[in-house]
């Protein structure tokens, strides 16, 4: 028999982890309150409004982080939620973490599905894009001699996954080369189409190429795969919450992404979409009971894991929606153009990314003729404390630059000035 005190105590504990801090979100997003998405392009240039968003982050302003495409900081509201949930978990993990917080994943699942435009029972919450994509890469049935098709510019970890299957199981990995930049969707599709053969059993395509920020024609590539009876797995690591789109625009069966990049969710959070009718035939990375064969939650059967990270995704979603997806993308393109168009005034600067709206958003890769890319990246960091991502690929060489909504114009000016000085004076010995 439970006493009244027991009941009230349990109720109080259940309330603690879902406590919101609406006043903190309101302060950061107040400048955009009441503005529709139609004003996004104009809002992208409203520095006073973006100042409030910039201050929502706890970033170190003694340096300039232009590698947000790798992993992004979370705003304070997300960090606070995660810490609060973690503190609550540690009060009594078997109950608080497993019995209370884990059940709240369902609310997060529903919100992620709403943003992606699918059913909640088609969304698994994972730890990152790699886990999501490897679930598909390793979970789809392949036999010795079967071919998988991707591009030479796909993410190294995903290529490594297929290379391991090739060594272990005897599958064959085929890779197509893509233009840099690629400004003709038909040409991209043509190259994939030419590479499809009678033994092709699986395709992996990027939504956004990590090397350059190139946006690929996913819907057309998915249609190509269907035409040949080939499943298509979409690597959306750099796309989700970067620019607005919904599942209906892609029409894919499998989509994997990280949430700690452009959604600003806690580090170690990701999403896997599997179309409902495909769930049963996709094996999970870790063993799951037979009763879950047709349940997307089988992909979350990974043993003991923290609940705090996943539950705090909810705060990141609120922050993202408060800014507005279209407004966010407009700001990211505006920041990209600020540095890219300025540096392009030098005839030695080469941009590896198209600035056309449909081919890129906040990420672009730049190289300077006559300057060693790796040395330039090291110089920017060591001398100026400006962090970039050095890309040294057989088809692409340059510095990948990815500002975020907290990046200031002054920080981009410092980056440009440092590169311009290096162009003019050379790199120090």
C-alpha positions as a Markdown table, in Angstrom:
| # | Residue | x | y | z |
|---|---|---|---|---|
| 1 | Unk | 0.0 | 0.0 | 0.0 |
| 2 | Unk | 1.4 | 3.4 | -1.0 |
| 3 | Unk | 1.0 | 6.4 | 1.3 |
| 4 | Unk | -0.1 | 9.8 | 0.1 |
| 5 | Unk | 3.5 | 10.9 | 0.6 |
| 6 | Unk | 4.8 | 8.2 | -1.6 |
| 7 | Unk | 2.4 | 9.1 | -4.4 |
| 8 | Unk | 3.2 | 12.9 | -4.2 |
| 9 | Unk | 6.9 | 12.2 | -4.0 |
| 10 | Unk | 6.9 | 10.0 | -7.1 |
| 11 | Unk | 4.8 | 12.7 | -9.0 |
| 12 | Unk | 7.3 | 15.4 | -8.0 |
| 13 | Unk | 10.2 | 13.3 | -9.3 |
| 14 | Unk | 8.4 | 12.7 | -12.6 |
| 15 | Unk | 7.9 | 16.4 | -13.1 |
| 16 | Unk | 11.6 | 17.4 | -12.5 |
| 17 | Unk | 13.2 | 16.1 | -15.7 |
| 18 | Unk | 10.6 | 17.7 | -18.0 |
| 19 | Unk | 10.9 | 21.2 | -16.5 |
| 20 | Unk | 11.3 | 23.8 | -19.3 |
| 21 | Unk | 12.9 | 27.1 | -19.2 |
| 22 | Unk | 10.8 | 29.1 | -21.6 |
| 23 | Unk | 12.1 | 32.5 | -20.4 |
| 24 | Unk | 15.6 | 31.6 | -21.6 |
| 25 | Unk | 14.4 | 30.5 | -25.0 |
| 26 | Unk | 12.2 | 33.6 | -25.3 |
| 27 | Unk | 15.1 | 35.9 | -24.7 |
| 28 | Unk | 17.2 | 34.3 | -27.4 |
| 29 | Unk | 14.4 | 34.1 | -29.9 |
| 30 | Unk | 12.4 | 37.2 | -29.0 |
| 31 | Unk | 13.7 | 39.3 | -32.0 |
| 32 | Unk | 12.0 | 36.8 | -34.4 |
| 33 | Unk | 8.7 | 36.5 | -32.5 |
| 34 | Unk | 5.8 | 37.3 | -34.8 |
| 35 | Unk | 7.9 | 37.4 | -38.0 |
| 36 | Unk | 6.8 | 34.9 | -40.6 |
| 37 | Unk | 9.3 | 32.8 | -42.6 |
| 38 | Unk | 8.6 | 35.1 | -45.6 |
| 39 | Unk | 10.9 | 37.6 | -44.0 |
| 40 | Unk | 13.8 | 35.2 | -43.8 |
| 41 | Unk | 16.0 | 36.8 | -46.5 |
| 42 | Unk | 15.6 | 40.2 | -44.9 |
| 43 | Unk | 16.0 | 38.8 | -41.4 |
| 44 | Unk | 19.3 | 37.2 | -42.4 |
| 45 | Unk | 20.9 | 40.6 | -42.4 |
| 46 | Unk | 19.4 | 41.9 | -39.2 |
| 47 | Unk | 22.5 | 41.9 | -37.0 |
| 48 | Unk | 20.7 | 43.2 | -33.9 |
| 49 | Unk | 18.3 | 40.2 | -34.0 |
| 50 | Unk | 21.1 | 37.7 | -34.5 |
| 51 | Unk | 23.0 | 39.2 | -31.5 |
| 52 | Unk | 20.4 | 37.6 | -29.2 |
| 53 | Unk | 20.9 | 34.2 | -30.9 |
| 54 | Unk | 24.7 | 34.5 | -30.7 |
| 55 | Unk | 24.5 | 35.1 | -27.0 |
| 56 | Unk | 22.4 | 32.0 | -26.5 |
| 57 | Unk | 25.6 | 30.0 | -27.0 |
| 58 | Unk | 28.5 | 29.6 | -24.5 |
| 59 | Unk | 31.3 | 29.5 | -27.1 |
| 60 | Unk | 34.8 | 30.6 | -26.5 |
| 61 | Unk | 35.1 | 34.0 | -28.2 |
| 62 | Unk | 38.9 | 34.0 | -27.8 |
| 63 | Unk | 38.9 | 31.8 | -30.9 |
| 64 | Unk | 36.9 | 31.6 | -34.1 |
| 65 | Unk | 35.3 | 28.2 | -34.8 |
| 66 | Unk | 34.6 | 27.8 | -38.5 |
| 67 | Unk | 34.3 | 24.0 | -38.3 |
| 68 | Unk | 30.7 | 23.7 | -37.2 |
| 69 | Unk | 30.1 | 21.1 | -40.0 |
| 70 | Unk | 32.2 | 18.7 | -37.9 |
| 71 | Unk | 30.3 | 19.1 | -34.6 |
| 72 | Unk | 28.4 | 22.1 | -33.3 |
| 73 | Unk | 28.2 | 23.6 | -29.9 |
| 74 | Unk | 24.7 | 23.4 | -28.3 |
| 75 | Unk | 23.0 | 26.6 | -27.0 |
| 76 | Unk | 22.9 | 27.0 | -23.2 |
| 77 | Unk | 19.3 | 25.9 | -23.0 |
| 78 | Unk | 20.2 | 22.5 | -24.5 |
| 79 | Unk | 23.3 | 22.1 | -22.3 |
| 80 | Unk | 21.2 | 23.0 | -19.3 |
| 81 | Unk | 18.5 | 20.5 | -20.1 |
| 82 | Unk | 21.0 | 17.7 | -20.7 |
| 83 | Unk | 22.8 | 18.4 | -17.4 |
| 84 | Unk | 19.5 | 18.6 | -15.5 |
| 85 | Unk | 18.4 | 15.2 | -17.0 |
| 86 | Unk | 21.8 | 13.7 | -16.2 |
| 87 | Unk | 21.6 | 14.9 | -12.6 |
| 88 | Unk | 18.2 | 13.5 | -12.3 |
| 89 | Unk | 19.3 | 10.1 | -13.7 |
| 90 | Unk | 22.1 | 9.9 | -11.2 |
| 91 | Unk | 19.7 | 10.2 | -8.2 |
| 92 | Unk | 18.5 | 6.7 | -8.9 |
| 93 | Unk | 19.5 | 5.4 | -12.4 |
| 94 | Unk | 17.5 | 2.2 | -12.4 |
| 95 | Unk | 14.3 | 4.1 | -11.9 |
| 96 | Unk | 14.8 | 7.7 | -13.0 |
| 97 | Unk | 16.8 | 6.9 | -16.1 |
| 98 | Unk | 15.1 | 3.7 | -17.2 |
| 99 | Unk | 11.6 | 4.1 | -15.9 |
| 100 | Unk | 11.1 | 7.9 | -16.3 |
| 101 | Unk | 13.4 | 9.5 | -18.8 |
| 102 | Unk | 13.5 | 6.6 | -21.3 |
| 103 | Unk | 9.8 | 6.8 | -21.7 |
| 104 | Unk | 10.1 | 10.5 | -22.7 |
| 105 | Unk | 12.0 | 9.4 | -25.8 |
| 106 | Unk | 8.6 | 8.9 | -27.4 |
| 107 | Unk | 7.8 | 12.6 | -27.2 |
| 108 | Unk | 11.2 | 13.4 | -28.8 |
| 109 | Unk | 10.6 | 10.8 | -31.5 |
| 110 | Unk | 7.3 | 12.3 | -32.4 |
| 111 | Unk | 8.8 | 15.8 | -32.7 |
| 112 | Unk | 11.7 | 14.6 | -34.9 |
| 113 | Unk | 9.2 | 12.8 | -37.1 |
| 114 | Unk | 7.1 | 16.0 | -37.3 |
| 115 | Unk | 10.2 | 17.9 | -38.5 |
| 116 | Unk | 11.3 | 15.3 | -41.0 |
| 117 | Unk | 7.7 | 14.7 | -42.2 |
| 118 | Unk | 7.2 | 11.1 | -41.5 |
| 119 | Unk | 5.5 | 8.8 | -39.0 |
| 120 | Unk | 7.0 | 8.5 | -35.5 |
| 121 | Unk | 7.2 | 4.7 | -35.9 |
| 122 | Unk | 9.7 | 5.3 | -38.7 |
| 123 | Unk | 12.2 | 7.2 | -36.6 |
| 124 | Unk | 15.0 | 5.7 | -34.4 |
| 125 | Unk | 17.1 | 7.9 | -32.1 |
| 126 | Unk | 20.7 | 6.9 | -32.5 |
| 127 | Unk | 24.1 | 8.3 | -31.4 |
| 128 | Unk | 25.3 | 9.7 | -34.7 |
| 129 | Unk | 25.0 | 9.5 | -38.5 |
| 130 | Unk | 27.6 | 6.7 | -38.6 |
| 131 | Unk | 25.5 | 4.5 | -36.4 |
| 132 | Unk | 22.4 | 5.2 | -38.4 |
| 133 | Unk | 24.1 | 4.6 | -41.8 |
| 134 | Unk | 26.1 | 1.6 | -40.7 |
| 135 | Unk | 22.8 | 0.0 | -39.5 |
| 136 | Unk | 21.7 | 0.1 | -43.1 |
| 137 | Unk | 25.1 | -0.7 | -44.6 |
| 138 | Unk | 25.6 | -3.8 | -42.4 |
| 139 | Unk | 21.9 | -4.7 | -42.0 |
| 140 | Unk | 20.8 | -5.1 | -45.6 |
| 141 | Unk | 21.4 | -8.6 | -47.0 |
| 142 | Unk | 24.3 | -8.9 | -49.5 |
| 143 | Unk | 26.0 | -11.9 | -50.9 |
| 144 | Unk | 29.5 | -12.5 | -52.2 |
| 145 | Unk | 29.9 | -10.8 | -55.6 |
| 146 | Unk | 27.1 | -8.3 | -54.9 |
| 147 | Unk | 28.0 | -4.7 | -55.8 |
| 148 | Unk | 27.4 | -1.6 | -53.8 |
| 149 | Unk | 27.6 | 1.8 | -55.4 |
| 150 | Unk | 28.6 | 5.2 | -53.9 |
| 151 | Unk | 30.8 | 8.1 | -54.8 |
| 152 | Unk | 34.5 | 8.7 | -54.3 |
| 153 | Unk | 33.5 | 11.8 | -52.2 |
| 154 | Unk | 31.4 | 9.9 | -49.6 |
| 155 | Unk | 32.3 | 10.1 | -46.0 |
| 156 | Unk | 35.5 | 8.0 | -45.1 |
| 157 | Unk | 33.8 | 6.1 | -42.3 |
| 158 | Unk | 31.0 | 5.0 | -44.7 |
| 159 | Unk | 33.5 | 3.9 | -47.3 |
| 160 | Unk | 35.5 | 2.0 | -44.7 |
| 161 | Unk | 32.3 | 0.2 | -43.7 |
| 162 | Unk | 31.8 | -1.1 | -47.2 |
| 163 | Unk | 35.5 | -1.9 | -47.6 |
| 164 | Unk | 35.3 | -4.1 | -44.5 |
| 165 | Unk | 32.3 | -6.0 | -45.9 |
| 166 | Unk | 34.3 | -6.4 | -49.1 |
| 167 | Unk | 37.2 | -7.9 | -47.1 |
| 168 | Unk | 35.0 | -10.1 | -44.9 |
| 169 | Unk | 32.2 | -11.1 | -47.2 |
| 170 | Unk | 33.5 | -10.6 | -50.7 |
| 171 | Unk | 31.1 | -7.9 | -51.8 |
| 172 | Unk | 32.3 | -5.4 | -54.4 |
| 173 | Unk | 32.5 | -1.6 | -53.8 |
| 174 | Unk | 32.0 | 0.6 | -56.9 |
| 175 | Unk | 32.6 | 4.4 | -56.6 |
| 176 | Unk | 31.7 | 7.1 | -59.1 |
| 177 | Unk | 33.6 | 10.4 | -59.4 |
| 178 | Unk | 31.5 | 13.6 | -59.3 |
| 179 | Unk | 32.3 | 17.1 | -60.6 |
| 180 | Unk | 33.6 | 19.7 | -58.2 |
| 181 | Unk | 31.5 | 21.7 | -57.9 |
| 182 | Unk | 28.5 | 19.8 | -59.4 |
| 183 | Unk | 26.1 | 22.3 | -60.9 |
| 184 | Unk | 24.3 | 19.9 | -63.2 |
| 185 | Unk | 21.9 | 17.5 | -61.5 |
| 186 | Unk | 21.4 | 15.5 | -64.7 |
| 187 | Unk | 25.2 | 14.9 | -64.9 |
| 188 | Unk | 25.3 | 13.6 | -61.3 |
| 189 | Unk | 22.4 | 11.2 | -62.0 |
| 190 | Unk | 24.0 | 10.1 | -65.3 |
| 191 | Unk | 27.3 | 9.1 | -63.7 |
| 192 | Unk | 25.5 | 7.0 | -61.1 |
| 193 | Unk | 23.3 | 5.5 | -63.8 |
| 194 | Unk | 26.3 | 4.5 | -65.9 |
| 195 | Unk | 27.8 | 2.7 | -62.9 |
| 196 | Unk | 24.8 | 0.6 | -62.1 |
| 197 | Unk | 25.3 | -3.0 | -63.3 |
| 198 | Unk | 23.5 | -6.4 | -63.1 |
| 199 | Unk | 25.1 | -7.1 | -59.7 |
| 200 | Unk | 24.3 | -3.7 | -58.1 |
| 201 | Unk | 22.4 | -4.4 | -54.9 |
| 202 | Unk | 22.7 | -1.2 | -52.9 |
| 203 | Unk | 23.4 | 2.5 | -53.4 |
| 204 | Unk | 24.7 | 5.0 | -50.8 |
| 205 | Unk | 24.3 | 8.7 | -51.7 |
| 206 | Unk | 25.1 | 11.9 | -49.8 |
| 207 | Unk | 22.4 | 14.5 | -49.3 |
| 208 | Unk | 25.3 | 17.0 | -48.7 |
| 209 | Unk | 28.9 | 16.0 | -49.5 |
| 210 | Unk | 31.1 | 16.6 | -46.4 |
| 211 | Unk | 34.1 | 17.7 | -48.4 |
| 212 | Unk | 32.5 | 20.7 | -50.0 |
| 213 | Unk | 28.9 | 21.2 | -48.8 |
| 214 | Unk | 27.6 | 20.1 | -52.2 |
| 215 | Unk | 23.9 | 19.3 | -52.2 |
| 216 | Unk | 23.1 | 16.3 | -54.4 |
| 217 | Unk | 19.8 | 15.5 | -56.2 |
| 218 | Unk | 18.6 | 12.9 | -53.8 |
| 219 | Unk | 15.1 | 12.5 | -55.1 |
| 220 | Unk | 16.4 | 11.8 | -58.6 |
| 221 | Unk | 19.0 | 9.3 | -57.3 |
| 222 | Unk | 16.4 | 7.5 | -55.2 |
| 223 | Unk | 14.2 | 7.3 | -58.3 |
| 224 | Unk | 17.1 | 5.9 | -60.3 |
| 225 | Unk | 17.7 | 3.2 | -57.7 |
| 226 | Unk | 14.0 | 2.2 | -57.7 |
| 227 | Unk | 14.0 | 2.0 | -61.5 |
| 228 | Unk | 16.7 | -0.7 | -61.2 |
| 229 | Unk | 15.4 | -2.3 | -58.1 |
| 230 | Unk | 18.3 | -1.0 | -56.0 |
| 231 | Unk | 17.7 | 0.2 | -52.4 |
| 232 | Unk | 19.2 | 3.7 | -51.8 |
| 233 | Unk | 20.6 | 4.7 | -48.4 |
| 234 | Unk | 20.9 | 8.5 | -47.9 |
| 235 | Unk | 23.7 | 10.0 | -45.9 |
| 236 | Unk | 22.1 | 13.2 | -44.4 |
| 237 | Unk | 24.7 | 13.9 | -41.8 |
| 238 | Unk | 25.2 | 17.5 | -43.0 |
| 239 | Unk | 21.7 | 18.2 | -44.2 |
| 240 | Unk | 19.2 | 17.8 | -41.4 |
| 241 | Unk | 18.2 | 21.1 | -39.8 |
| 242 | Unk | 20.8 | 22.8 | -42.1 |
| 243 | Unk | 18.2 | 23.9 | -44.6 |
| 244 | Unk | 14.5 | 23.2 | -44.8 |
| 245 | Unk | 13.3 | 20.0 | -46.5 |
| 246 | Unk | 10.9 | 17.2 | -45.7 |
| 247 | Unk | 10.9 | 13.5 | -46.4 |
| 248 | Unk | 8.4 | 13.9 | -49.2 |
| 249 | Unk | 10.9 | 15.9 | -51.1 |
| 250 | Unk | 13.4 | 13.0 | -51.0 |
| 251 | Unk | 11.1 | 10.0 | -51.1 |
| 252 | Unk | 13.8 | 7.8 | -49.7 |
| 253 | Unk | 13.5 | 4.5 | -47.8 |
| 254 | Unk | 16.5 | 5.0 | -45.5 |
| 255 | Unk | 18.0 | 8.2 | -44.1 |
| 256 | Unk | 20.7 | 8.7 | -41.5 |
| 257 | Unk | 21.9 | 11.9 | -39.9 |
| 258 | Unk | 23.6 | 13.4 | -36.9 |
| 259 | Unk | 21.7 | 15.9 | -34.7 |
| 260 | Unk | 24.8 | 17.4 | -33.1 |
| 261 | Unk | 25.7 | 19.3 | -36.2 |
| 262 | Unk | 23.0 | 21.7 | -37.5 |
| 263 | Unk | 20.2 | 20.9 | -35.1 |
| 264 | Unk | 22.5 | 21.9 | -32.2 |
| 265 | Unk | 21.4 | 18.9 | -30.2 |
| 266 | Unk | 23.7 | 17.2 | -27.5 |
| 267 | Unk | 26.8 | 15.6 | -28.8 |
| 268 | Unk | 26.2 | 11.9 | -29.5 |
| 269 | Unk | 22.7 | 12.2 | -30.9 |
| 270 | Unk | 21.5 | 11.0 | -34.3 |
| 271 | Unk | 18.4 | 9.9 | -36.3 |
| 272 | Unk | 17.7 | 7.0 | -38.5 |
| 273 | Unk | 14.6 | 6.9 | -40.7 |
| 274 | Unk | 13.4 | 3.6 | -42.2 |
| 275 | Unk | 10.2 | 3.5 | -44.2 |
| 276 | Unk | 7.7 | 1.4 | -42.3 |
| 277 | Unk | 7.5 | -1.5 | -44.8 |
| 278 | Unk | 11.3 | -1.8 | -44.8 |
| 279 | Unk | 11.9 | -2.1 | -41.1 |
| 280 | Unk | 11.3 | -5.8 | -40.8 |
| 281 | Unk | 13.9 | -6.7 | -43.4 |
| 282 | Unk | 16.7 | -4.5 | -42.0 |
| 283 | Unk | 18.8 | -6.1 | -39.3 |
| 284 | Unk | 19.9 | -3.9 | -36.3 |
| 285 | Unk | 23.5 | -3.4 | -35.5 |
| 286 | Unk | 23.0 | -5.1 | -32.1 |
| 287 | Unk | 20.8 | -8.1 | -31.4 |
| 288 | Unk | 17.1 | -7.4 | -30.7 |
| 289 | Unk | 14.3 | -9.8 | -29.7 |
| 290 | Unk | 12.2 | -11.3 | -32.5 |
| 291 | Unk | 9.1 | -9.4 | -31.2 |
| 292 | Unk | 10.8 | -6.2 | -32.3 |
| 293 | Unk | 11.4 | -7.3 | -35.9 |
| 294 | Unk | 8.9 | -4.8 | -37.3 |
| 295 | Unk | 9.5 | -2.1 | -34.7 |
| 296 | Unk | 11.9 | 0.8 | -35.5 |
| 297 | Unk | 12.9 | 0.7 | -31.8 |
| 298 | Unk | 14.9 | -2.4 | -32.5 |
| 299 | Unk | 17.6 | -0.1 | -33.8 |
| 300 | Unk | 17.9 | 1.5 | -30.3 |
| 301 | Unk | 18.7 | -1.9 | -28.7 |
| 302 | Unk | 22.3 | -1.0 | -27.8 |
| 303 | Unk | 22.5 | -1.8 | -24.1 |
| 304 | Unk | 22.8 | 0.8 | -21.3 |
| 305 | Unk | 23.1 | 4.3 | -22.6 |
| 306 | Unk | 22.4 | 7.8 | -21.2 |
| 307 | Unk | 18.9 | 9.1 | -21.5 |
| 308 | Unk | 19.8 | 12.7 | -20.9 |
| 309 | Unk | 21.3 | 13.2 | -24.4 |
| 310 | Unk | 18.3 | 12.0 | -26.2 |
| 311 | Unk | 15.7 | 13.8 | -24.1 |
| 312 | Unk | 17.6 | 17.1 | -24.5 |
| 313 | Unk | 17.0 | 16.9 | -28.2 |
| 314 | Unk | 13.6 | 18.4 | -27.4 |
| 315 | Unk | 15.2 | 21.7 | -26.4 |
| 316 | Unk | 17.3 | 21.8 | -29.6 |
| 317 | Unk | 14.1 | 21.3 | -31.6 |
| 318 | Unk | 12.4 | 24.2 | -29.8 |
| 319 | Unk | 15.5 | 26.4 | -30.5 |
| 320 | Unk | 15.6 | 25.4 | -34.1 |
| 321 | Unk | 11.9 | 26.0 | -34.6 |
| 322 | Unk | 12.1 | 29.3 | -32.8 |
| 323 | Unk | 14.6 | 30.6 | -35.2 |
| 324 | Unk | 12.7 | 29.2 | -38.2 |
| 325 | Unk | 14.2 | 26.7 | -40.6 |
| 326 | Unk | 14.0 | 29.0 | -43.6 |
| 327 | Unk | 15.4 | 32.0 | -41.6 |
| 328 | Unk | 18.2 | 29.8 | -40.3 |
| 329 | Unk | 19.2 | 28.6 | -43.8 |
| 330 | Unk | 19.1 | 32.2 | -45.1 |
| 331 | Unk | 21.4 | 33.3 | -42.3 |
| 332 | Unk | 23.9 | 30.5 | -43.0 |
| 333 | Unk | 24.0 | 31.4 | -46.7 |
| 334 | Unk | 24.4 | 35.0 | -45.9 |
| 335 | Unk | 27.4 | 34.2 | -43.6 |
| 336 | Unk | 28.9 | 32.0 | -46.3 |
| 337 | Unk | 28.6 | 34.7 | -48.9 |
| 338 | Unk | 30.2 | 37.3 | -46.6 |
| 339 | Unk | 33.5 | 35.5 | -46.5 |
| 340 | Unk | 33.4 | 33.7 | -49.9 |
| 341 | Unk | 32.5 | 36.7 | -52.1 |
| 342 | Unk | 35.1 | 38.8 | -50.4 |
| 343 | Unk | 37.9 | 36.3 | -50.9 |
| 344 | Unk | 36.9 | 35.6 | -54.5 |
| 345 | Unk | 38.0 | 39.2 | -55.2 |
| 346 | Unk | 41.5 | 37.7 | -55.3 |
| 347 | Unk | 42.3 | 36.0 | -58.6 |
| 348 | Unk | 44.2 | 33.3 | -56.6 |
| 349 | Unk | 41.2 | 32.1 | -54.7 |
| 350 | Unk | 39.4 | 29.0 | -55.9 |
| 351 | Unk | 36.0 | 28.0 | -54.5 |
| 352 | Unk | 35.3 | 24.3 | -54.6 |
| 353 | Unk | 31.6 | 24.9 | -53.8 |
| 354 | Unk | 28.8 | 26.5 | -55.9 |
| 355 | Unk | 27.2 | 29.5 | -54.4 |
| 356 | Unk | 23.9 | 28.8 | -56.1 |
| 357 | Unk | 21.2 | 28.3 | -53.6 |
| 358 | Unk | 20.1 | 24.8 | -54.8 |
| 359 | Unk | 23.7 | 23.4 | -54.7 |
| 360 | Unk | 24.9 | 24.5 | -51.2 |
| 361 | Unk | 24.0 | 26.3 | -48.0 |
| 362 | Unk | 26.3 | 27.2 | -45.1 |
| 363 | Unk | 29.3 | 25.1 | -46.0 |
| 364 | Unk | 31.9 | 26.0 | -48.7 |
| 365 | Unk | 35.5 | 24.9 | -49.4 |
| 366 | Unk | 38.2 | 27.3 | -50.5 |
| 367 | Unk | 41.7 | 27.0 | -51.8 |
| 368 | Unk | 44.4 | 29.6 | -52.6 |
| 369 | Unk | 46.7 | 29.0 | -55.5 |
| 370 | Unk | 50.3 | 29.2 | -54.4 |
| 371 | Unk | 49.6 | 28.4 | -50.7 |
| 372 | Unk | 49.8 | 24.9 | -49.3 |
| 373 | Unk | 46.3 | 24.1 | -47.9 |
| 374 | Unk | 47.5 | 22.2 | -44.8 |
| 375 | Unk | 50.0 | 24.9 | -43.9 |
| 376 | Unk | 47.4 | 27.6 | -44.4 |
| 377 | Unk | 45.0 | 25.8 | -42.1 |
| 378 | Unk | 47.7 | 25.3 | -39.5 |
| 379 | Unk | 48.7 | 29.0 | -39.8 |
| 380 | Unk | 45.2 | 30.2 | -39.3 |
| 381 | Unk | 44.9 | 28.2 | -36.1 |
| 382 | Unk | 48.4 | 28.7 | -34.6 |
| 383 | Unk | 48.7 | 32.4 | -35.4 |
| 384 | Unk | 45.1 | 33.6 | -35.4 |
| 385 | Unk | 43.2 | 30.9 | -33.4 |
| 386 | Unk | 40.8 | 30.4 | -36.4 |
| 387 | Unk | 39.7 | 26.8 | -36.7 |
| 388 | Unk | 38.9 | 25.4 | -40.1 |
| 389 | Unk | 38.7 | 21.9 | -41.5 |
| 390 | Unk | 41.5 | 20.9 | -43.9 |
| 391 | Unk | 40.3 | 18.9 | -46.8 |
| 392 | Unk | 43.0 | 16.9 | -48.6 |
| 393 | Unk | 41.2 | 14.6 | -51.0 |
| 394 | Unk | 42.3 | 13.4 | -54.5 |
| 395 | Unk | 39.4 | 15.3 | -56.0 |
| 396 | Unk | 39.1 | 18.2 | -53.6 |
| 397 | Unk | 41.7 | 20.2 | -51.7 |
| 398 | Unk | 40.9 | 23.3 | -49.6 |
| 399 | Unk | 39.8 | 24.6 | -46.3 |
| 400 | Unk | 36.2 | 23.8 | -45.5 |
| 401 | Unk | 34.5 | 26.8 | -43.8 |
| 402 | Unk | 31.3 | 26.3 | -41.9 |
| 403 | Unk | 30.1 | 29.2 | -39.8 |
| 404 | Unk | 27.0 | 28.9 | -37.7 |
| 405 | Unk | 24.2 | 31.1 | -36.3 |
| 406 | Unk | 26.4 | 32.2 | -33.4 |
| 407 | Unk | 29.2 | 33.4 | -35.8 |
| 408 | Unk | 29.6 | 37.1 | -36.0 |
| 409 | Unk | 30.5 | 39.2 | -39.0 |
| 410 | Unk | 33.6 | 40.5 | -37.1 |
| 411 | Unk | 34.8 | 36.9 | -36.8 |
| 412 | Unk | 34.4 | 36.4 | -40.5 |
| 413 | Unk | 36.3 | 39.6 | -41.2 |
| 414 | Unk | 39.2 | 38.4 | -39.1 |
| 415 | Unk | 39.2 | 35.1 | -41.1 |
| 416 | Unk | 39.2 | 37.0 | -44.4 |
| 417 | Unk | 41.9 | 39.4 | -43.2 |
| 418 | Unk | 44.1 | 36.6 | -42.1 |
| 419 | Unk | 43.8 | 34.8 | -45.5 |
| 420 | Unk | 44.3 | 38.0 | -47.4 |
| 421 | Unk | 47.5 | 38.7 | -45.5 |
| 422 | Unk | 48.7 | 35.2 | -46.3 |
| 423 | Unk | 47.9 | 35.8 | -50.0 |
| 424 | Unk | 49.8 | 39.1 | -50.0 |
| 425 | Unk | 52.8 | 38.2 | -47.8 |
| 426 | Unk | 52.9 | 34.4 | -48.0 |
| 427 | Unk | 53.0 | 31.9 | -45.1 |
| 428 | Unk | 55.7 | 32.2 | -42.4 |
| 429 | Unk | 58.6 | 29.7 | -42.7 |
